[in-house]
């Protein structure tokens, strides 16, 4: 989905014109993938534009940077305020938000410590990540031939740009084979996650999802779905998920800021359940979208952009 240009991008404390938001070709991030980012959504709710779980996303960004022993140079509060400022400067009502912390121009060696740490925040219009029909009808996925990294290799808990080189390989493989998306297994052969989504399955009325130890990103939407499911009286189990369990699941779905709650109708051409979104998936979708579209928000997960 092409990015639609807006007017301003926030860079190191200043709003600059979209076309002026540039970095040097010898910036460390270009050569070594030394950046950390978030994907956040601002929804046009019935009570006005609101950002979903902004504080949780910003805190995860700082966690990602901390894992790589890097200092952001701004407080979480400042980045939170800058995100709102960027949305207002572009007069957005609904948008995707991309804050990114990256190693800039300084030294081109592997050692990053002498390079400056820069911060940028961009916003743009973005619809359904996997297509407008995906949320209603579900998608077709495959199990990738690529595995998630083993523990103590690349830190999966950090939302680091370098981790997404693997996601690109998975995504390309899936698309070339005629699928919408891919599921990765972890180093032990258990289900891990998608290219940019966490995964849930329903079996015998129980909701299952892989644990952090299966090399998954600790998803903000994932945590929200777990909470919503438990509040609805559903039994949720975080456990190692064998590959074969997804083929016999009654329901299967992805979660993520971009994917939201996207049903999966087939895996490796095997039909999941009835081949349509199941009742638990639909119930969770309904509750989730009631929050982000109708602003029925008992958890105070929404941060309203225009407060006057």
Order of alpha helices (4+ residues) and beta strands (2+ residues): beta-beta-alpha-beta-beta-beta-alpha-alpha-beta-beta-alpha-beta-alpha-beta-beta-beta-beta-alpha-beta-alpha-beta-beta-beta-alpha-beta
